[in-house]
Amino acid sequence: MKKKFFIPLVLCGLIGFSSCDSNDDNGTGTARMEVRMTDAPGDYDEVNVEIESVQIHAEDGDSEDGWVTLDEIHPGVYNLLDFANGKDTLLASAELPVGHISQIRLVLGDENTVKLKNGEVISLKTPSGQTSGVKLQIDADLTDDVTYMVLLDFDAARSVVPKGNGGYNLKPVIRTITQAIAGGIKGSVTPAEYKPAIYVISAENDTIGGYASDNGDFLIKGVPAGTYRVEFITEYGEHNKTVENVSVSQDQIKDLGVVMLPQE
């Protein structure tokens, strides 16, 4: 398999290493959330839905104060049938405070259409009750530094409703699935002044990387469940160290504790 290397989110040496702070005991910190969309097939050539914004409700109830707009959004017109049979696409993502989230809201635009089997394209009308967005229950608890996915399973066949006059309404029928999809690895290195690069390497040689901070702390986020080799590589290779068989679960930040680097 082709070897891949990327720095997850931002370089670990540039973030606050919140998982290593005493603030974690107070319920602070952030989790990563991705909102992805998939579809159950429908009997049309295309079902095009315009998505303008994705929002999360961070409180119980339905007050407008509790809605948070995800800042990494990919707005546009999506043909739902492009994401059938197990395919999906990333709609939005963000770092969110840890804690409970109760709802998700899709804010739709007006460029919604259905293309029939005969090639005719008909505008989809959205009921007036959905002008503020399509609200869906999710009820999930976010844990510090874990990456979560909310999968929006659009049912295209049931979402497109024929009207008696030959027109069609868009009444989205969406099932939500929320799950943790990646954990991470944290710890600290000593001596901290060696400032090693850190490589988390799978059996297939897929590699995720980062750096220790000035005080030796490190946190590698977005590590899928599996068993890894963790390599600590210093500038001149004189103080390298490898930790084998590091097991990560998708809802856990694995703590390696203090990693002692060779000093001779």
N, C-alpha and C positions, 0 to 999 in steps of 0.2 A: 504493500500500500504506500502511496506517496506520502512522505513526511510533511506534516503541516505544523506551522508555528504561529501563534498569535498571542498578543497580550490581552487578557480578558478585561473588558470594560475600560479600565485605565491602568497604567502601570502601578503595581502594588506599592512601589516606593513613593507614589504621589498621592495616595489616599490616606484617610485618617486611621486606618487599622482599627476600626471601631470594634471589631470582634475581640480585640485584645484589651480594650479599655474597661475600667471598672464601671462605666456607665451601662454596660450590658445588663448588670443586675437590676437596673431600674427600668428595663423594658424599652430602652432606646436602641437605635440602630436602624438599618435599612435592609430590605429584601429586594431582589430583582424580580420584576414581573414582565412576562411576555404575553401579549394577547394575539392568538393565531386563529385563523378561520379555515374551516373545512366545509364539505357539503355532501348531502345525500343526493344522488342523481334525480333529475326531474325530466319530464317528457317534453323538453323544449330544446332548441338549438343553443340559446343563450338566456341567462337570467342575470341582468346587469344591475348592480346595486352601487350607489354612490355613498361612500363612507367619508364623512368630514372630520369626525372626532371620536375618540374613545375616552370614557370617563369611568372612574372607580368611586364608589361611595364608601367612605372610610368609617361610617358610623351606622348604628342601628337606626331604624326609622327612615324617613324619606325627605329630610330637610335639605334645601338647596345648599346650605353651608357645608354639607358633608361631601359634596362632589369634588373630585380632583381630576383634572384633565391630564392624561398621560402625555408627556412632552416629546417623546420620540415617536411621532405619528407618521404613517404613510397613507395620506388621504388619496382618494381616487375612486374611479369606477372599476368595480371588480365583477367579472363574470363568474358567478358562483360555480358554474359547471366546470370551470378550469380546476377546481379543487375537490373533485369527486374521487372516489376509490383510494382513499388514504392520503391524498395530497393535501397540503395546507399552505398558508401564506402568513407572514408576519404583518399584523396591522399596526401594532403599537407596542412600546415597551417603556419602562421607567424604573427608577429607584423609588421605592415607597417606604414610609415608616413601618416598622414592625407593628403587628397588632391585627385586629379583626377588620375584614372588609365584607360588606354585605351584598352589594349590587354592582353591576356593570351597566353602562349605558352607551349605546351606539347612536351617534348623531348622524342622521342620514341627510343627503342632499336631494336635489330634485331630478338628477339625471339617472332615473331608474327605468329600465326597459326590459321587455321580454321579446325574444325573437322566436317566432313560431316555426314549426317544421316546414311550413310552406315559404319561409323566408321573410314573412311580414314582421316588421318591428313595431311594437305597440308600447306606448308610454305606460308605466305603472304608477297608479295613483296611491299615495300614502294617506291613510285615514287621518283626519284632523287630530285625533287623540294621540298621535305619535309625533306631533310637531316638535316636542321637546326631546325626542329620542326614544329608542327602544330600550326599555329597562328589563334587566334579567337578574334573577337571584343567583348569587354564587356562594356566600357564607363560607369564608375561608380564613384561616389564621396564618399570618406571615411570620416566619422566624428569621432572626437576624442572619444576613449574608447568604441565605439559601435562595436559589433561583426557582421561580414558579412559572407555570404556563396556565393560562386560561384558554381553553379551546372552545371556540364558538362553532357548534355543529349546525349549520344552516340546513333546513329541509326545504329545498327549492320547490319541490312538487306541492307541498302544503302551504308555502309562503305566497305563491302566486294564485290569486283567487279570481276566477272569471266572474264578470258581471253580466247581467241579462242583456245589456245593450251592445255586447261584443267587446267591451273594454275589460281591463284587468286591474285589480287592486293588489298592492304589496302589503301583506300582513305577515311580517316575519315570524316564522316558527323556528326557534333556536334552542338547542340543548347546550348547556354549559358543562364543561368538565374542567375542574381545577386540580392540578397536581404539582408537587415538587418535581423538578426535572434535573436539578444539579445541586451538588453540595460544594465543598471546597476543602482546602487544606491550609492550616495556619500553624504558627509556632514562632520561635525566635532562634536566631543563630548567635553563637558566641565563638570567638571574639567578633563583636559587631562591626569593627572597623574593616573586616574583610569584604563586606558588602557583596555577597555572592549573587550571581544570577541564579534563578531557581527554575528548574525544568521539571514539569510533571509529565511523565512519558508512559503511554499505554503499551500493552503488548504488541499493538500494531504500529508502534512508533509515532502515533499522533501525539503532538506535544503542545502543552499549554505552559506559558512562562510568565515570570514576573521578577521582582527584585525585593530584597530586604530593605527596610528603612534604615535610617542612620542609627537607630538604637537596636537594630537587629530583628525587629518584628517583620513578619511576612504574612500575607493572606492571599491565596490564589483562589479566586471565585470561579464559578461556572464550570466545575469539574463534574462530568457525568459519573453516575455510579459505576464502580469498577475497581480493579486493582492496578496500582501504578508503581513505577520506579521514580523516586524523586532525587534529582541530581542538584547539588549545590556546587556551582562552578565559579571560582574566584578568577581575578583578572589574569594572573600568570599561571594558573593551574597548580599552584604549590599547596593549596589548602582545600582541595576538592573533597567532596564527600557524597556518597550515594546511600540512600535509604531504600531498601527493597520492600516489596509486598505491602504497600500502603493501601488499605482498603477504604473506599469512600462510598457512602450511600447517598442517594439522591436528595435526602432531607437532612443531611448532617454536615457540619463543618468539622473535619477530622483534625484533632489537635496533636501535633507531633512533639509538643513541649519544647524543651531546649535542645537544639541540635549543636553538638560540639564539633567544630571544624578542626582538622589536624593543624597543629602549629609548627610542625617541622617537616 
